[in-house]
Amino acid sequence: MFETNDSVTETYSATQASAIAGEFRAARMSRTALTDFPGPLPRLLDESYAIQDVAIAHWPDELVGWKVGRILGDLVAVHGTDRLIGPIFAASLQNADGEGEQDFAAIADGFCAVEGEYVFELATDAVPNKTDYDASSALALVGQLWTGIEVAGSPLATINDLGPTVVVSDFGNNWGLILGKPVQNWQARLEDLTCSVTVNGDVVGSGIVTAFPGGVTQSLVFALNCAASRGLPLKRGMLISTGAVSGVHDAKAGDHAIADFGPDGRIACHRLAVTAGSGLGL
């Protein structure tokens, strides 16, 4: 069952899932904001992932990884998990391999934020249908850890306010990923990694990976198990953006943000004032 915007319940169906996914897909591709969730609100994460699965299947780009987000407070008990995932696509991936600033253009009047994160890259395929990865078996698949900025974004400005089921429904509120530099000696430093973010010169957030349960390793475990349970096992070369170490920081058109990873470098980005038009990339 779902709760509609006017508090009337109705039965969820595959047709509704397809329609909701189609509305989000069209809005993302045309960079057009949505004023409301395009259908009845999902109550269960399984229903939300059904919407996401349809959207992924019809998105005209290659799946190159997953973002991991957190579920907080009382909602952890409601949903039985403290994490969620959403897809990252090839056209929305940038490499910050120099000292320059990376530009991106999100949807005017939609949601947009930047998050300093650490990103695992798999060196080998996950085992198909394996949904019981733990920290040791998950880390055995990893070849590299990178610094990164997740650009969170959605046509729906209120996506986070409406809760994790809505977040999952629209690609986990992911707009893209800016990949920074490899983290040296990462295996020995997984509990010590930090990040801070400034927006327009002001520090807006900072944190350490151990501030959320299980740190980046548990995010990797969750992504592997959740994706496999949906018939989408992770492949060699895929990226897993593990969660907002710095926090989630709104980015308006014209804003400049820097994610500082200490000895592992910095990533600078700029949200362009461009507001509309078609295109899949950042």
LODREN-629895 format. One record per residue (C-alpha): x, y, z. Coordinates in Angstrom, 1 decimal. Layout:
! residues N
ATOM     c1     c2     c3
ATOM      X      Y      Z
...
! end
This chain:
! residues 282
ATOM     c1     c2     c3
ATOM    0.0    0.0    0.0
ATOM    1.1    3.6   -0.7
ATOM    0.2    6.9    0.8
ATOM   -0.8    9.5   -1.7
ATOM   -0.2   13.2   -1.4
ATOM   -3.8   13.7   -0.1
ATOM   -3.4   10.9    2.4
ATOM   -5.6    8.5    0.4
ATOM   -4.2    5.0    0.1
ATOM   -4.3    2.9   -3.0
ATOM   -2.8   -0.4   -4.2
ATOM    0.6   -0.2   -5.7
ATOM    1.1   -1.9   -9.1
ATOM    3.9   -2.5  -11.6
ATOM    2.1   -0.1  -13.9
ATOM    2.4    2.7  -11.3
ATOM    6.1    1.9  -10.8
ATOM    6.7    2.2  -14.5
ATOM    4.8    5.5  -14.7
ATOM    6.7    7.0  -11.8
ATOM   10.0    5.9  -13.2
ATOM    9.0    7.4  -16.6
ATOM    8.2   10.7  -15.1
ATOM   11.5   10.9  -13.2
ATOM   13.4    9.8  -16.3
ATOM   11.7   12.4  -18.5
ATOM   12.4   15.2  -16.0
ATOM   16.0   14.2  -15.6
ATOM   16.7   14.0  -19.3
ATOM   15.0   17.4  -20.0
ATOM   16.4   18.9  -16.8
ATOM   12.9   20.0  -15.8
ATOM   11.9   20.3  -12.1
ATOM    8.9   18.3  -10.6
ATOM    6.7   20.1   -8.2
ATOM    5.4   16.9   -6.6
ATOM    6.3   13.2   -6.4
ATOM    4.8   11.8   -9.6
ATOM    2.4    9.3   -8.0
ATOM    1.5    7.7   -4.7
ATOM    4.4    7.8   -2.2
ATOM    6.0    4.4   -1.7
ATOM    6.0    3.2    1.9
ATOM    8.4    0.2    1.6
ATOM   11.9    0.2    0.2
ATOM   11.1   -2.9   -1.9
ATOM    8.5   -0.8   -3.7
ATOM   11.0    2.0   -4.2
ATOM   13.6   -0.3   -5.6
ATOM   11.0   -1.7   -8.0
ATOM   10.7    1.9   -9.3
ATOM   14.4    2.3   -9.5
ATOM   14.9   -1.0  -11.3
ATOM   12.5    0.1  -14.1
ATOM   14.3    3.4  -14.3
ATOM   17.7    1.8  -14.6
ATOM   16.4   -0.6  -17.3
ATOM   15.2    2.2  -19.5
ATOM   18.0    4.7  -18.8
ATOM   20.1    5.2  -22.0
ATOM   23.5    4.9  -20.5
ATOM   26.0    2.4  -19.0
ATOM   25.7    1.6  -15.3
ATOM   29.2    2.2  -13.8
ATOM   28.6    2.1  -10.1
ATOM   26.4    2.9   -7.1
ATOM   26.1    5.6   -4.5
ATOM   25.4    4.6   -0.9
ATOM   23.2    6.9    1.2
ATOM   22.2    6.7    4.9
ATOM   18.9    6.2    6.6
ATOM   18.7    7.9    9.9
ATOM   16.9    7.9   13.3
ATOM   13.7    6.1   13.8
ATOM   13.5    5.2   10.1
ATOM   16.2    2.6   10.5
ATOM   13.8    0.4   12.6
ATOM   11.0    1.2   10.1
ATOM   12.9   -0.1    7.1
ATOM   15.2   -2.6    8.8
ATOM   18.4   -1.0    7.3
ATOM   20.5    2.1    7.7
ATOM   21.6    2.4    4.1
ATOM   20.2    2.7    0.6
ATOM   21.7    2.7   -2.9
ATOM   21.3    4.4   -6.2
ATOM   22.9    4.0   -9.7
ATOM   25.8    6.0  -11.1
ATOM   26.0    6.2  -14.9
ATOM   28.9    6.8  -17.3
ATOM   27.9   10.2  -18.6
ATOM   27.5   11.5  -15.0
ATOM   31.1   10.5  -14.1
ATOM   33.9   13.1  -14.1
ATOM   37.6   12.6  -13.3
ATOM   39.3   15.5  -11.4
ATOM   42.8   14.4  -12.5
ATOM   44.3   17.9  -12.3
ATOM   44.1   21.0  -10.0
ATOM   41.3   22.6  -12.0
ATOM   37.6   23.0  -11.1
ATOM   35.0   20.6  -12.4
ATOM   31.8   22.2  -13.6
ATOM   28.4   20.6  -13.4
ATOM   24.8   21.7  -14.2
ATOM   21.9   20.5  -12.2
ATOM   18.2   21.1  -12.5
ATOM   17.0   24.6  -11.7
ATOM   14.4   24.4   -8.9
ATOM   15.2   20.8   -8.2
ATOM   17.5   19.4   -5.5
ATOM   21.3   19.7   -5.6
ATOM   24.0   19.1   -3.1
ATOM   27.7   18.2   -2.9
ATOM   29.1   15.5   -0.6
ATOM   32.7   14.6    0.1
ATOM   33.0   10.8   -0.1
ATOM   35.4    7.9   -0.5
ATOM   34.9    5.6   -3.5
ATOM   35.8    2.0   -3.8
ATOM   36.8    0.5   -7.2
ATOM   36.3   -3.2   -7.7
ATOM   39.2   -5.2   -9.1
ATOM   37.1   -8.3   -9.8
ATOM   33.5   -9.2  -10.4
ATOM   31.3  -10.0   -7.4
ATOM   29.9  -13.5   -7.3
ATOM   26.5  -13.5   -9.0
ATOM   23.6  -14.1   -6.6
ATOM   25.9  -13.8   -3.5
ATOM   24.0  -11.7   -1.0
ATOM   26.0  -12.5    2.2
ATOM   29.1  -10.5    1.7
ATOM   30.9   -9.4    4.9
ATOM   33.7   -6.9    5.5
ATOM   36.5   -9.4    4.7
ATOM   34.9  -10.9    1.5
ATOM   33.8   -7.5    0.3
ATOM   37.2   -5.8    0.7
ATOM   38.8   -8.8   -1.1
ATOM   37.1   -7.5   -4.3
ATOM   38.6   -4.0   -4.1
ATOM   41.5   -2.8   -6.1
ATOM   41.6    0.9   -5.3
ATOM   40.0    3.6   -3.0
ATOM   39.5    7.1   -4.4
ATOM   38.5   10.4   -3.1
ATOM   35.3   11.8   -4.6
ATOM   32.4   14.2   -4.6
ATOM   28.9   12.9   -5.0
ATOM   26.8   15.4   -6.7
ATOM   23.4   14.6   -5.2
ATOM   20.5   15.8   -7.4
ATOM   16.9   15.2   -8.4
ATOM   14.1   17.0  -10.3
ATOM   12.2   17.0   -7.0
ATOM   13.4   19.7   -4.6
ATOM   11.7   18.0   -1.6
ATOM   13.2   14.5   -2.2
ATOM   15.1   14.3    1.1
ATOM   12.2   15.8    3.1
ATOM    9.9   13.0    1.8
ATOM   12.2   10.3    3.2
ATOM   14.3    7.3    2.0
ATOM   11.5    5.6    0.0
ATOM   11.3    8.6   -2.2
ATOM   15.1    9.0   -2.4
ATOM   15.5    5.4   -3.6
ATOM   12.7    5.9   -6.2
ATOM   14.7    8.6   -8.0
ATOM   18.2    7.0   -8.5
ATOM   19.0    7.4   -4.8
ATOM   19.1   11.2   -5.3
ATOM   22.3   10.8   -7.3
ATOM   23.2   13.3  -10.1
ATOM   26.8   12.3  -10.7
ATOM   30.2   11.5   -9.3
ATOM   33.5   13.5   -9.5
ATOM   36.4   11.2   -8.9
ATOM   39.6   12.5   -7.4
ATOM   42.9   10.8   -6.6
ATOM   43.7    7.3   -5.3
ATOM   44.1    7.0   -1.6
ATOM   47.6    5.7   -0.7
ATOM   47.9    2.8    1.7
ATOM   44.1    2.8    2.0
ATOM   43.9   -0.7    3.6
ATOM   45.7    0.5    6.7
ATOM   43.8    3.8    7.0
ATOM   40.2    2.9    6.6
ATOM   39.3    4.1   10.1
ATOM   41.3    7.4    9.9
ATOM   40.0    8.9    6.7
ATOM   38.5   12.4    6.9
ATOM   36.9   15.0    4.7
ATOM   35.8   18.6    5.0
ATOM   33.9   20.7    2.5
ATOM   33.8   24.5    1.9
ATOM   31.2   26.3   -0.2
ATOM   32.1   29.7   -1.4
ATOM   35.0   29.8    1.1
ATOM   33.0   28.9    4.2
ATOM   33.5   25.5    5.9
ATOM   30.1   23.8    5.8
ATOM   30.9   20.3    7.1
ATOM   33.6   17.9    8.1
ATOM   33.7   14.3    9.4
ATOM   35.6   11.0    9.7
ATOM   34.5    7.7    8.2
ATOM   34.0    6.1   11.6
ATOM   31.2    8.6   12.4
ATOM   28.7    6.3   10.7
ATOM   28.2    2.7   11.6
ATOM   30.6    0.4    9.9
ATOM   32.2    3.2    8.0
ATOM   33.0    2.9    4.3
ATOM   33.5   -0.9    4.5
ATOM   29.9   -1.5    5.6
ATOM   28.7    0.7    2.7
ATOM   30.6   -1.5    0.3
ATOM   29.1   -4.6    1.9
ATOM   25.6   -3.2    1.6
ATOM   26.0   -2.2   -2.0
ATOM   27.2   -5.6   -3.0
ATOM   24.4   -7.4   -1.2
ATOM   21.6   -5.1   -2.2
ATOM   22.5   -4.9   -5.9
ATOM   22.9   -8.7   -6.1
ATOM   19.5   -9.3   -4.5
ATOM   18.0   -7.3   -7.4
ATOM   19.9   -9.3  -10.1
ATOM   22.5   -6.5  -10.6
ATOM   25.7   -8.0   -9.2
ATOM   28.7   -5.6   -9.2
ATOM   31.3   -6.0  -11.9
ATOM   35.0   -5.3  -12.2
ATOM   35.8   -1.6  -12.5
ATOM   32.5   -0.5  -10.9
ATOM   32.6    2.4   -8.4
ATOM   30.9    2.5   -5.0
ATOM   30.6    6.0   -3.5
ATOM   30.3    5.1    0.2
ATOM   28.5    7.9    1.9
ATOM   28.7   11.6    2.9
ATOM   31.7   11.8    5.2
ATOM   31.5   15.6    5.1
ATOM   27.7   15.8    5.4
ATOM   25.2   16.9    2.7
ATOM   25.7   20.5    1.5
ATOM   23.2   22.3   -0.7
ATOM   24.7   23.8   -3.9
ATOM   23.0   26.7   -5.6
ATOM   23.7   27.9   -9.2
ATOM   27.1   29.7   -9.1
ATOM   28.4   28.1   -6.0
ATOM   32.0   26.9   -5.7
ATOM   32.7   23.9   -3.5
ATOM   36.0   22.2   -2.4
ATOM   36.2   18.8   -0.7
ATOM   39.5   18.6    1.2
ATOM   40.8   15.1    2.0
ATOM   43.9   16.2    3.8
ATOM   47.0   14.2    2.5
ATOM   44.9   12.7   -0.2
ATOM   44.2   16.0   -2.0
ATOM   41.3   18.3   -2.8
ATOM   38.6   18.3   -5.4
ATOM   37.0   21.6   -6.5
ATOM   33.7   22.0   -8.3
ATOM   31.3   24.7   -9.5
ATOM   27.6   24.5  -10.1
ATOM   26.9   26.3  -13.4
ATOM   24.0   28.7  -13.7
ATOM   22.8   26.7  -16.8
ATOM   19.3   25.6  -15.9
ATOM   17.6   23.6  -18.7
ATOM   18.1   21.6  -21.8
ATOM   18.6   17.9  -22.6
ATOM   21.7   15.8  -21.8
ATOM   22.7   13.0  -19.5
ATOM   25.9   14.2  -18.1
ATOM   27.0   16.5  -15.3
! end
